[in-house]
Amino acid sequence: MQRLGSHQRTVVAGLLLLLTILLTPPVHAQSPEEQAEAFFVSLEAGKLEEAFDQLFSRAHSRLRGNKEGCMKLIDMTENAFTSAGAPLGHALVRTSKAGENLMVHQYLVRTPVGPLSFSLTFYRADQAYLLIFLDMTAEMDDMYRSAGQAAETSGVPAEVTDAFFKDLLAGKAEEAYTRLLAKGTEKLRAQSAAATTLVAATQKAVGLYGSPTGVERVRTVTVGDDLVREMFVLRCPDHPLFFYVEWYRAQDRYEVISTYFDDKIEPALAR
């Protein structure tokens, strides 16, 4: 009877291990878009911890090693969804590249109350792109600045702003804001004190620069399909006033989420 010795068993085991390695298909290196898509799908399914675990598992070791920063980001995201409501959907709205190995994807995440911006930075040192930075904010100014000018048809109801400026030109600031805010989100409509302050500030500005003689829509910027900012110039005799109206579509219609005005020229040109 032939007996298999320990040395022979070791050789066979080694050959079997080598064969297993050779026959096992390589783990698919996900593209940045695939990594982000899996992340947002999990977020929208209410699996917040799973979403971050999955994303960070493919991140650069320096990011994975920053446990405190990762936990802080998870807490911020959870608090944002607690305040704004569960995410309803997401869209890639901008991609920036520095060469072939560094890219930043900016996503707009829709919630019932307002949009959130997620910025994911990927870096490729060898073959695969790894996440090296992740940021989340409700501030949209950077999004607007990088979005560029939209087409004439943004989809927002022009008759709402037409009525708003018609009242302003007639000297009816309170009626103008009442009419405009009636088309706002529930959160915006609840800000009655802020609305009163805005009315007073508008009346003060008109008193300083003179009664307006006309208005012009000068810029419309969209971020994805659901966020729009319009800029108007209210022509006053002594100085222009710049009005901004921001629209958001969480479900099937646009609502005003923010409105403000300024008399500073340089920021208006930058926006």
C-alpha positions as CSV (number, residue, x, y, z in Angstrom):
1,M,0.0,0.0,0.0
2,Q,1.4,3.4,-1.0
3,R,1.4,5.9,1.8
4,L,1.2,9.6,1.4
5,G,3.9,11.2,3.6
6,S,3.7,14.6,5.2
7,H,6.1,16.1,2.7
8,Q,3.9,14.9,-0.2
9,R,0.8,16.2,1.5
10,T,2.4,19.6,1.9
11,V,3.3,19.7,-1.8
12,V,-0.2,18.6,-2.9
13,A,-1.8,21.2,-0.6
14,G,0.5,23.9,-2.0
15,L,-0.4,22.9,-5.6
16,L,-4.1,23.0,-4.7
17,L,-3.7,26.5,-3.1
18,L,-1.9,27.7,-6.2
19,L,-4.5,26.3,-8.5
20,T,-7.3,28.0,-6.4
21,I,-5.5,31.3,-6.7
22,L,-5.1,31.0,-10.4
23,L,-8.7,30.0,-11.0
24,T,-10.2,32.6,-8.7
25,P,-11.4,35.6,-10.7
26,P,-9.8,38.9,-9.6
27,V,-11.9,41.2,-7.5
28,H,-13.5,43.8,-9.7
29,A,-12.0,47.2,-9.2
30,Q,-15.0,49.5,-9.1
31,S,-14.9,52.8,-10.9
32,P,-15.6,56.0,-8.9
33,E,-19.1,56.1,-10.4
34,E,-19.8,52.5,-9.4
35,Q,-18.5,53.2,-5.8
36,A,-20.6,56.3,-5.5
37,E,-23.7,54.7,-7.0
38,A,-23.6,51.8,-4.5
39,F,-23.1,54.4,-1.7
40,F,-26.2,56.4,-2.6
41,V,-28.4,53.4,-3.3
42,S,-27.7,52.2,0.3
43,L,-28.3,55.7,1.7
44,E,-31.7,55.8,-0.1
45,A,-32.5,52.4,1.3
46,G,-32.0,53.7,4.8
47,K,-28.8,51.7,5.3
48,L,-26.5,54.5,6.4
49,E,-23.9,52.6,8.3
50,E,-23.7,50.0,5.5
51,A,-23.4,52.7,2.9
52,F,-20.4,54.2,4.7
53,D,-18.8,50.8,5.5
54,Q,-19.0,49.8,1.9
55,L,-17.6,53.1,0.6
56,F,-14.8,53.3,3.2
57,S,-13.8,49.7,2.6
58,R,-12.5,50.7,-0.9
59,A,-11.1,54.1,0.3
60,H,-7.4,55.0,0.7
61,S,-5.8,53.6,3.8
62,R,-5.2,57.2,5.1
63,L,-9.0,57.9,5.0
64,R,-9.9,54.5,6.5
65,G,-7.4,55.2,9.3
66,N,-9.1,58.5,10.2
67,K,-11.7,56.8,12.4
68,E,-12.7,60.0,14.2
69,G,-13.2,61.9,10.9
70,C,-15.3,59.0,9.5
71,M,-17.5,58.8,12.5
72,K,-18.0,62.6,12.5
73,L,-19.1,62.5,8.8
74,I,-21.5,59.6,9.5
75,D,-23.0,61.6,12.4
76,M,-23.3,64.7,10.2
77,T,-25.1,62.8,7.5
78,E,-27.5,61.1,10.0
79,N,-28.3,64.5,11.5
80,A,-28.9,66.0,8.1
81,F,-31.3,63.3,7.1
82,T,-33.1,63.6,10.5
83,S,-33.6,67.3,9.9
84,A,-34.3,67.2,6.2
85,G,-36.0,63.8,5.8
86,A,-34.9,60.6,4.2
87,P,-33.1,60.9,0.8
88,L,-35.4,60.7,-2.2
89,G,-32.9,60.4,-5.0
90,H,-29.5,61.5,-6.2
91,A,-27.8,62.9,-9.4
92,L,-24.2,63.4,-10.5
93,V,-24.2,67.2,-11.4
94,R,-20.5,67.9,-11.9
95,T,-17.2,66.1,-12.4
96,S,-13.8,67.9,-12.2
97,K,-10.5,66.4,-13.1
98,A,-6.8,67.3,-12.5
99,G,-5.0,65.2,-15.0
100,E,-6.0,61.5,-15.4
101,N,-5.5,60.4,-11.8
102,L,-7.5,62.9,-9.7
103,M,-11.2,63.5,-10.0
104,V,-14.0,65.1,-7.9
105,H,-17.6,64.0,-8.3
106,Q,-20.3,66.3,-6.9
107,Y,-23.7,64.8,-6.3
108,L,-27.0,66.5,-5.4
109,V,-29.1,64.4,-3.0
110,R,-32.8,65.3,-2.9
111,T,-34.6,65.3,0.5
112,P,-38.2,66.5,1.3
113,V,-36.9,69.8,2.8
114,G,-34.0,70.7,0.6
115,P,-31.0,69.5,-1.3
116,L,-27.7,68.2,0.1
117,S,-24.4,68.3,-1.7
118,F,-22.0,65.4,-1.5
119,S,-18.4,65.8,-2.9
120,L,-16.3,62.6,-3.4
121,T,-12.7,62.9,-4.4
122,F,-10.9,59.9,-6.0
123,Y,-7.2,59.4,-6.6
124,R,-5.4,56.8,-8.6
125,A,-1.8,56.1,-7.6
126,D,-1.5,52.8,-9.5
127,Q,-4.3,50.9,-11.1
128,A,-7.5,51.6,-9.1
129,Y,-9.2,54.8,-8.0
130,L,-9.5,55.1,-4.3
131,L,-11.6,57.6,-2.3
132,I,-9.4,60.1,-0.5
133,F,-11.9,62.7,0.6
134,L,-15.7,63.0,1.2
135,D,-17.6,66.1,2.1
136,M,-21.3,66.8,2.7
137,T,-23.0,70.2,3.0
138,A,-26.4,71.9,2.6
139,E,-24.6,75.0,1.2
140,M,-25.2,75.3,-2.6
141,D,-23.1,78.3,-3.5
142,D,-20.2,76.3,-4.8
143,M,-22.6,74.2,-6.9
144,Y,-24.1,77.3,-8.5
145,R,-20.8,78.9,-9.2
146,S,-19.5,75.9,-11.1
147,A,-22.8,75.0,-12.8
148,G,-22.7,77.6,-15.6
149,Q,-25.6,79.3,-17.2
150,A,-28.7,77.3,-18.0
151,A,-30.9,77.4,-21.0
152,E,-33.8,79.8,-21.1
153,T,-36.3,77.1,-20.1
154,S,-35.4,76.0,-16.6
155,G,-38.9,74.7,-15.8
156,V,-39.6,77.1,-12.9
157,P,-42.9,79.0,-13.0
158,A,-42.0,82.4,-14.4
159,E,-45.4,83.9,-13.5
160,V,-44.5,83.7,-9.8
161,T,-41.4,86.0,-10.1
162,D,-43.3,88.2,-12.6
163,A,-46.0,88.8,-10.0
164,F,-43.4,89.4,-7.3
165,F,-41.5,92.1,-9.2
166,K,-44.8,93.7,-10.4
167,D,-45.7,94.3,-6.8
168,L,-42.2,95.6,-6.0
169,L,-42.4,98.0,-8.8
170,A,-45.7,99.2,-7.5
171,G,-44.2,99.9,-4.1
172,K,-46.0,96.9,-2.5
173,A,-43.0,95.0,-0.9
174,E,-45.1,93.2,1.8
175,E,-47.6,91.9,-0.8
176,A,-44.7,90.9,-3.1
177,Y,-43.0,88.7,-0.5
178,T,-46.3,87.3,0.7
179,R,-47.1,86.2,-2.8
180,L,-43.7,84.8,-3.4
181,L,-43.3,82.9,-0.1
182,A,-46.8,81.3,-0.6
183,K,-45.0,79.4,-3.4
184,G,-42.2,78.3,-1.0
185,T,-41.5,75.1,0.8
186,E,-43.2,74.4,4.1
187,K,-39.9,75.3,5.9
188,L,-39.7,78.7,4.1
189,R,-43.3,79.6,4.7
190,A,-42.8,79.0,8.5
191,Q,-40.1,81.7,8.6
192,S,-42.4,84.6,9.2
193,A,-40.0,86.7,11.2
194,A,-37.3,86.4,8.6
195,A,-39.9,87.5,5.9
196,T,-40.8,90.6,8.0
197,T,-37.1,91.5,8.2
198,L,-36.7,91.0,4.4
199,V,-39.6,93.3,3.7
200,A,-38.2,96.0,5.9
201,A,-34.7,95.6,4.4
202,T,-36.2,95.9,0.9
203,Q,-38.1,99.0,1.7
204,K,-35.0,100.6,3.3
205,A,-32.9,99.8,0.1
206,V,-35.6,101.3,-2.1
207,G,-35.7,104.4,0.1
208,L,-31.9,104.7,-0.2
209,Y,-31.5,104.1,-4.0
210,G,-34.9,105.3,-5.2
211,S,-38.0,103.7,-6.5
212,P,-37.3,101.0,-9.0
213,T,-38.1,101.7,-12.7
214,G,-37.7,98.2,-14.1
215,V,-36.4,94.7,-13.6
216,E,-34.4,92.3,-15.8
217,R,-33.8,88.5,-15.4
218,V,-30.0,88.3,-16.1
219,R,-29.0,84.8,-15.1
220,T,-30.5,81.3,-14.6
221,V,-28.3,78.6,-13.2
222,T,-29.4,74.9,-12.7
223,V,-27.7,72.2,-10.6
224,G,-28.9,68.9,-12.0
225,D,-32.6,68.8,-12.8
226,D,-34.1,69.9,-9.5
227,L,-32.2,73.0,-8.2
228,V,-32.4,76.4,-10.0
229,R,-31.2,79.9,-9.0
230,E,-32.5,82.9,-10.8
231,M,-30.8,86.3,-10.6
232,F,-32.6,89.6,-11.3
233,V,-31.5,93.2,-11.5
234,L,-33.9,95.7,-10.1
235,R,-33.1,99.0,-11.7
236,C,-33.2,101.9,-9.1
237,P,-32.2,105.4,-10.1
238,D,-29.0,105.5,-7.9
239,H,-27.9,101.9,-7.8
240,P,-28.9,98.4,-8.9
241,L,-30.3,95.8,-6.5
242,F,-29.6,92.1,-7.2
243,F,-32.4,89.7,-6.3
244,Y,-31.9,86.0,-6.1
245,V,-34.7,83.4,-6.1
246,E,-33.8,79.7,-5.6
247,W,-36.1,76.9,-6.6
248,Y,-36.1,73.3,-5.6
249,R,-38.1,70.3,-6.8
250,A,-38.3,67.5,-4.3
251,Q,-41.1,65.6,-5.9
252,D,-43.2,66.8,-8.9
253,R,-43.1,70.6,-8.7
254,Y,-40.7,73.5,-8.0
255,E,-41.0,75.5,-4.8
256,V,-39.0,78.5,-3.6
257,I,-36.5,77.5,-1.0
258,S,-34.6,80.8,-0.6
259,T,-34.8,84.4,-1.7
260,Y,-32.6,87.3,-0.9
261,F,-31.2,90.5,-2.4
262,D,-27.9,92.4,-2.3
263,D,-26.5,95.7,-3.5
264,K,-22.9,94.5,-4.0
265,I,-21.9,94.4,-7.6
266,E,-18.8,92.1,-7.4
267,P,-20.5,89.1,-5.9
268,A,-23.3,89.5,-8.4
269,L,-20.8,89.2,-11.3
270,A,-19.2,86.2,-9.7
271,R,-22.5,84.4,-9.2
